[in-house]
């Protein structure tokens, strides 16, 4: 005889299907796709405006080729550099050094630039310098909140400013007490163009905004005249465009003169000090974006959905299991309340009482008395009475409720 094989019970797979993965991730994928498309469109739309910003070789609207050509026409040589070593090696008494982004320089780069220009009789022009770089490059000068860039009169006795007249200035404002300065083009009481003279003959010019050097703004007001006089006071102009790829941004072992810096020699320089300030702010913004994304993902995305159970449970088994739990916990009050609530709900529909008023004695009891006639039992105690004291009383309650419901159905 061959042994009879018992057929295996059908099983339900709990693995996630490809369709379910698509339904769960399509919202996130769509959001990412929209962000990518928007970023590409924005980059394409603004690529022409942002290319070569303040670059004397760029003819874009935010480039500075126009002023560079004017300077060349006036016999001023213009040299573009992108490294700190090239900028410091070109400094001298007959040279104007223009730093387009002094705030992008690391503390080590600022110290090196300050050492190279200190004591020289040339001129250094800093565009948009604030508290990040002023402490090293212009000690004693403090940055104040910026203002809008509009045409302003010079309001000072400096010959260069008087010859230029009104120019589009603004941006960061400066305050310097006890220093030999010429404060021009004031905005809200503080200058946006500051001429700082050092005892050794070095001149430092602080411009709160570089907007008047842009190609699109050079022909307005006295912008061209002011730019020519600020940048053309010496025969040579070194146009320094700081770059994050400059090796000096990460090399803090030696200064511009080859002498070890005090902080690195003592081992006190930290990794944070070597990071440009712009990168620190960018990292902070990314961290904030990550926190917001985590909060967004932590919320429940949409209403709850029913999921297929791995096994099917019969209603009778579920009812029996709940009854066993109630019996084990001696929860006769909960069992009686559940029986009475269900009976009242079903009988309310039979006697024309709304489900909302099915559990109101003043509404349900008169309707039942009208349906079955004079009550032969106490309906109040049966439907709204106290909980049974023992299991036998609970069984009698269930029988009485069942009998009452059958009577209402057949009446």
VEXROTOR-785185 format. One record per residue (C-alpha): x, y, z; chain; residue number from 0. Coordinates in steps of 0.02 Angstrom, whole numbers, m for minus. Example, Ala and Ser with C-alpha at 12.3 -4.5 7.8 and 13.67 -1.06 7.14 Angstrom:
2
SITE     east    north       up   chain     n
SITE      615     m225      390       A     0
SITE      684      m53      357       A     1
END
This chain:
411
SITE     east    north       up   chain     n
SITE        0        0        0       A     0
SITE       58      174      m34       A     1
SITE       47      301      102       A     2
SITE      m81      434       69       A     3
SITE       m5      604       47       A     4
SITE      m83      748      139       A     5
SITE     m107      899       26       A     6
SITE      m14     1050       88       A     7
SITE     m117     1198      141       A     8
SITE     m112     1346       23       A     9
SITE        2     1484       80       A    10
SITE       m7     1669       48       A    11
SITE      155     1756       m3       A    12
SITE      206     1901      108       A    13
SITE      342     1965      m10       A    14
SITE      317     2138      m87       A    15
SITE      276     2135     m271       A    16
SITE      345     2253     m400       A    17
SITE      175     2335     m418       A    18
SITE      167     2369     m231       A    19
SITE      342     2444     m234       A    20
SITE      290     2558     m376       A    21
SITE      133     2615     m283       A    22
SITE      233     2654     m127       A    23
SITE      376     2747     m211       A    24
SITE      294     2834     m358       A    25
SITE      257     2991     m256       A    26
SITE      437     3009     m199       A    27
SITE      504     2971     m372       A    28
SITE      388     3100     m449       A    29
SITE      446     3232     m323       A    30
SITE      629     3193     m359       A    31
SITE      597     3200     m546       A    32
SITE      513     3370     m530       A    33
SITE      659     3436     m427       A    34
SITE      785     3375     m556       A    35
SITE      687     3450     m700       A    36
SITE      668     3615     m607       A    37
SITE      853     3619     m564       A    38
SITE      903     3586     m745       A    39
SITE      782     3718     m810       A    40
SITE      842     3846     m682       A    41
SITE     1024     3809     m721       A    42
SITE      992     3825     m907       A    43
SITE      896     3987     m885       A    44
SITE     1027     4067     m775       A    45
SITE     1183     3994     m853       A    46
SITE     1208     4146     m962       A    47
SITE     1189     4265     m815       A    48
SITE     1301     4174     m692       A    49
SITE     1443     4127     m809       A    50
SITE     1597     4230     m773       A    51
SITE     1525     4336     m633       A    52
SITE     1646     4482     m604       A    53
SITE     1765     4401     m727       A    54
SITE     1853     4533     m834       A    55
SITE     1857     4407     m977       A    56
SITE     1668     4382     m978       A    57
SITE     1549     4483    m1086       A    58
SITE     1395     4419     m993       A    59
SITE     1281     4542     m905       A    60
SITE     1364     4503     m738       A    61
SITE     1539     4496     m809       A    62
SITE     1665     4638     m802       A    63
SITE     1743     4639     m973       A    64
SITE     1682     4816    m1008       A    65
SITE     1780     4896     m866       A    66
SITE     1932     4791     m908       A    67
SITE     1930     4857    m1087       A    68
SITE     1911     5036    m1024       A    69
SITE     2060     5013     m910       A    70
SITE     2164     4945    m1054       A    71
SITE     2114     5094    m1160       A    72
SITE     2184     5206    m1023       A    73
SITE     2350     5113    m1021       A    74
SITE     2316     5003     m870       A    75
SITE     2373     4822     m885       A    76
SITE     2245     4696     m821       A    77
SITE     2305     4527     m761       A    78
SITE     2182     4392     m704       A    79
SITE     2240     4269     m570       A    80
SITE     2148     4128     m482       A    81
SITE     2275     4074     m351       A    82
SITE     2334     4160     m194       A    83
SITE     2516     4133     m238       A    84
SITE     2496     4224     m403       A    85
SITE     2401     4366     m319       A    86
SITE     2528     4394     m180       A    87
SITE     2679     4381     m294       A    88
SITE     2610     4521     m404       A    89
SITE     2584     4648     m265       A    90
SITE     2689     4805     m267       A    91
SITE     2687     4995     m255       A    92
SITE     2629     5014     m436       A    93
SITE     2493     4880     m426       A    94
SITE     2310     4879     m378       A    95
SITE     2251     4711     m311       A    96
SITE     2064     4679     m333       A    97
SITE     1993     4535     m230       A    98
SITE     1820     4492     m295       A    99
SITE     1769     4371     m154       A   100
SITE     1870     4402        4       A   101
SITE     1743     4306      109       A   102
SITE     1784     4149       12       A   103
SITE     1962     4149       76       A   104
SITE     2007     4035      220       A   105
SITE     2086     4111      378       A   106
SITE     2256     4049      320       A   107
SITE     2233     4132      150       A   108
SITE     2178     4294      231       A   109
SITE     2332     4296      342       A   110
SITE     2443     4264      191       A   111
SITE     2361     4402       90       A   112
SITE     2374     4523      235       A   113
SITE     2559     4485      258       A   114
SITE     2593     4510       73       A   115
SITE     2504     4678       61       A   116
SITE     2553     4748      230       A   117
SITE     2686     4881      213       A   118
SITE     2669     4896       25       A   119
SITE     2619     5062      m53       A   120
SITE     2497     4985     m175       A   121
SITE     2308     4979     m165       A   122
SITE     2197     4833     m116       A   123
SITE     2012     4836     m165       A   124
SITE     1895     4715      m74       A   125
SITE     1722     4682     m145       A   126
SITE     1582     4642      m23       A   127
SITE     1696     4605      125       A   128
SITE     1601     4574      287       A   129
SITE     1643     4515      463       A   130
SITE     1711     4349      395       A   131
SITE     1863     4436      318       A   132
SITE     1869     4613      388       A   133
SITE     1951     4561      551       A   134
SITE     2107     4505      457       A   135
SITE     2108     4608      297       A   136
SITE     2047     4773      372       A   137
SITE     2072     4774      561       A   138
SITE     1966     4901      653       A   139
SITE     1828     4905      522       A   140
SITE     1659     4830      562       A   141
SITE     1525     4773      440       A   142
SITE     1345     4829      461       A   143
SITE     1186     4759      382       A   144
SITE     1175     4784      195       A   145
SITE     1056     4899      101       A   146
SITE      987     4904      m75       A   147
SITE     1097     4960     m219       A   148
SITE     1037     5126     m290       A   149
SITE     1114     5284     m360       A   150
SITE     1188     5385     m216       A   151
SITE     1290     5546     m208       A   152
SITE     1469     5534     m144       A   153
SITE     1439     5647        9       A   154
SITE     1627     5656       42       A   155
SITE     1775     5766       m6       A   156
SITE     1877     5630      m92       A   157
SITE     1926     5694     m266       A   158
SITE     1894     5526     m352       A   159
SITE     1718     5517     m282       A   160
SITE     1681     5700     m323       A   161
SITE     1736     5676     m504       A   162
SITE     1627     5520     m521       A   163
SITE     1474     5599     m442       A   164
SITE     1321     5491     m407       A   165
SITE     1350     5305     m430       A   166
SITE     1254     5146     m397       A   167
SITE     1320     5094     m228       A   168
SITE     1252     5008      m73       A   169
SITE     1263     4833       m4       A   170
SITE     1367     4809      153       A   171
SITE     1401     4966      255       A   172
SITE     1556     4998      358       A   173
SITE     1600     5081      522       A   174
SITE     1779     5129      571       A   175
SITE     1822     5230      725       A   176
SITE     1995     5304      754       A   177
SITE     2061     5259      581       A   178
SITE     2119     5370      438       A   179
SITE     1974     5345      318       A   180
SITE     1868     5432      187       A   181
SITE     1687     5378      204       A   182
SITE     1590     5398       41       A   183
SITE     1421     5355      m31       A   184
SITE     1331     5338      136       A   185
SITE     1177     5229      152       A   186
SITE     1069     5250      307       A   187
SITE     1206     5349      391       A   188
SITE     1353     5232      357       A   189
SITE     1469     5228      206       A   190
SITE     1457     5092       76       A   191
SITE     1626     5143        1       A   192
SITE     1769     5163      126       A   193
SITE     1948     5219       88       A   194
SITE     2066     5158      224       A   195
SITE     2244     5225      232       A   196
SITE     2378     5128      322       A   197
SITE     2527     5214      408       A   198
SITE     2651     5132      286       A   199
SITE     2560     5203      135       A   200
SITE     2454     5051       93       A   201
SITE     2277     5093       35       A   202
SITE     2129     4978       62       A   203
SITE     1964     5014      m25       A   204
SITE     1806     4927       39       A   205
SITE     1659     4918      m81       A   206
SITE     1496     4860       m4       A   207
SITE     1430     4802     m172       A   208
SITE     1517     4759     m336       A   209
SITE     1362     4792     m442       A   210
SITE     1430     4949     m528       A   211
SITE     1571     4842     m602       A   212
SITE     1449     4733     m700       A   213
SITE     1440     4753     m887       A   214
SITE     1254     4794     m884       A   215
SITE     1275     4933     m754       A   216
SITE     1438     5015     m806       A   217
SITE     1355     5146     m918       A   218
SITE     1236     5208     m782       A   219
SITE     1263     5364     m677       A   220
SITE     1447     5386     m633       A   221
SITE     1484     5200     m619       A   222
SITE     1615     5196     m756       A   223
SITE     1707     5349     m687       A   224
SITE     1708     5280     m510       A   225
SITE     1770     5110     m569       A   226
SITE     1910     5187     m674       A   227
SITE     1973     5292     m529       A   228
SITE     1964     5152     m402       A   229
SITE     2050     5022     m512       A   230
SITE     2159     5133     m621       A   231
SITE     2260     5230     m491       A   232
SITE     2412     5118     m526       A   233
SITE     2487     5060     m692       A   234
SITE     2447     4877     m657       A   235
SITE     2288     4793     m600       A   236
SITE     2288     4615     m532       A   237
SITE     2111     4545     m539       A   238
SITE     2105     4404     m411       A   239
SITE     1961     4279     m429       A   240
SITE     1972     4164     m275       A   241
SITE     1939     3982     m315       A   242
SITE     1898     3833     m206       A   243
SITE     2022     3732     m308       A   244
SITE     2166     3843     m253       A   245
SITE     2295     3730     m165       A   246
SITE     2323     3866      m34       A   247
SITE     2144     3838       28       A   248
SITE     2200     3675      109       A   249
SITE     2386     3711      136       A   250
SITE     2405     3789      307       A   251
SITE     2584     3736      343       A   252
SITE     2674     3890      280       A   253
SITE     2631     4070      252       A   254
SITE     2666     4172       98       A   255
SITE     2847     4200      153       A   256
SITE     2881     4015      187       A   257
SITE     2880     4038      377       A   258
SITE     2770     3915      471       A   259
SITE     2611     3991      540       A   260
SITE     2597     3995      729       A   261
SITE     2432     3903      737       A   262
SITE     2484     3758      628       A   263
SITE     2657     3747      703       A   264
SITE     2579     3726      874       A   265
SITE     2452     3602      808       A   266
SITE     2307     3721      847       A   267
SITE     2233     3736      673       A   268
SITE     2074     3635      654       A   269
SITE     1989     3561      503       A   270
SITE     1843     3684      520       A   271
SITE     1962     3832      503       A   272
SITE     2022     3767      335       A   273
SITE     1847     3758      261       A   274
SITE     1788     3913      167       A   275
SITE     1642     4000      251       A   276
SITE     1528     3973      102       A   277
SITE     1545     3785      120       A   278
SITE     1500     3794      304       A   279
SITE     1340     3887      266       A   280
SITE     1300     3765      127       A   281
SITE     1325     3618      244       A   282
SITE     1210     3698      372       A   283
SITE     1075     3722      241       A   284
SITE     1091     3541      185       A   285
SITE     1078     3482      366       A   286
SITE      919     3585      389       A   287
SITE      848     3513      228       A   288
SITE      888     3336      289       A   289
SITE      797     3369      454       A   290
SITE      644     3435      362       A   291
SITE      646     3284      246       A   292
SITE      655     3167      396       A   293
SITE      507     3254      477       A   294
SITE      410     3243      315       A   295
SITE      448     3059      293       A   296
SITE      405     3023      475       A   297
SITE      225     3078      447       A   298
SITE       97     2951      386       A   299
SITE       85     2969      197       A   300
SITE     m101     2964      160       A   301
SITE     m240     2860      238       A   302
SITE     m215     2686      304       A   303
SITE     m240     2546      180       A   304
SITE     m292     2367      210       A   305
SITE     m160     2235      180       A   306
SITE     m183     2054      140       A   307
SITE     m158     1943      291       A   308
SITE      m36     1800      275       A   309
SITE     m173     1678      333       A   310
SITE     m363     1683      331       A   311
SITE     m450     1680      501       A   312
SITE     m632     1627      513       A   313
SITE     m752     1744      601       A   314
SITE     m804     1605      721       A   315
SITE     m624     1577      771       A   316
SITE     m596     1762      800       A   317
SITE     m754     1772      906       A   318
SITE     m705     1619     1007       A   319
SITE     m530     1685     1033       A   320
SITE     m594     1852     1098       A   321
SITE     m716     1760     1213       A   322
SITE     m576     1656     1284       A   323
SITE     m475     1814     1318       A   324
SITE     m623     1894     1407       A   325
SITE     m652     1737     1510       A   326
SITE     m469     1725     1558       A   327
SITE     m473     1907     1616       A   328
SITE     m643     1885     1702       A   329
SITE     m704     2030     1595       A   330
SITE     m890     1991     1615       A   331
SITE     m930     2177     1613       A   332
SITE     m850     2200     1442       A   333
SITE     m933     2044     1372       A   334
SITE    m1105     2098     1437       A   335
SITE    m1082     2275     1370       A   336
SITE    m1033     2207     1199       A   337
SITE    m1186     2091     1195       A   338
SITE    m1307     2229     1246       A   339
SITE    m1231     2356     1125       A   340
SITE    m1245     2238      977       A   341
SITE    m1423     2187     1023       A   342
SITE    m1479     2368     1042       A   343
SITE    m1402     2414      873       A   344
SITE    m1491     2272      782       A   345
SITE    m1661     2300      866       A   346
SITE    m1653     2488      836       A   347
SITE    m1653     2457      649       A   348
SITE    m1807     2344      669       A   349
SITE    m1911     2471      767       A   350
SITE    m1863     2624      665       A   351
SITE    m1738     2705      783       A   352
SITE    m1583     2786      708       A   353
SITE    m1413     2707      751       A   354
SITE    m1362     2868      839       A   355
SITE    m1508     2850      963       A   356
SITE    m1501     2661      979       A   357
SITE    m1415     2672     1147       A   358
SITE    m1530     2803     1222       A   359
SITE    m1656     2723     1346       A   360
SITE    m1780     2866     1325       A   361
SITE    m1792     2832     1138       A   362
SITE    m1764     2645     1117       A   363
SITE    m1872     2577     1260       A   364
SITE    m2035     2664     1207       A   365
SITE    m2009     2604     1028       A   366
SITE    m1985     2424     1088       A   367
SITE    m2139     2432     1200       A   368
SITE    m2242     2492     1052       A   369
SITE    m2176     2349      945       A   370
SITE    m2198     2201     1064       A   371
SITE    m2340     2268     1169       A   372
SITE    m2340     2280     1359       A   373
SITE    m2173     2219     1419       A   374
SITE    m2176     2052     1507       A   375
SITE    m2001     2082     1573       A   376
SITE    m1898     2230     1633       A   377
SITE    m1821     2293     1471       A   378
SITE    m1723     2428     1563       A   379
SITE    m1629     2302     1670       A   380
SITE    m1606     2185     1522       A   381
SITE    m1537     2313     1398       A   382
SITE    m1457     2442     1513       A   383
SITE    m1435     2349     1679       A   384
SITE    m1280     2311     1780       A   385
SITE    m1148     2185     1732       A   386
SITE    m1176     2001     1780       A   387
SITE    m1091     1942     1939       A   388
SITE    m1043     1768     1877       A   389
SITE    m1030     1664     1718       A   390
SITE    m1202     1585     1738       A   391
SITE    m1282     1757     1748       A   392
SITE    m1188     1807     1590       A   393
SITE    m1256     1653     1500       A   394
SITE    m1434     1694     1556       A   395
SITE    m1412     1872     1496       A   396
SITE    m1357     1811     1324       A   397
SITE    m1509     1694     1313       A   398
SITE    m1629     1832     1366       A   399
SITE    m1558     1955     1240       A   400
SITE    m1571     1824     1102       A   401
SITE    m1751     1786     1150       A   402
SITE    m1796     1970     1151       A   403
SITE    m1721     1999      979       A   404
SITE    m1816     1851      905       A   405
SITE    m1977     1918      981       A   406
SITE    m1949     2089      904       A   407
SITE    m1911     2012      734       A   408
SITE    m2068     1905      733       A   409
SITE    m2188     2033      806       A   410
END
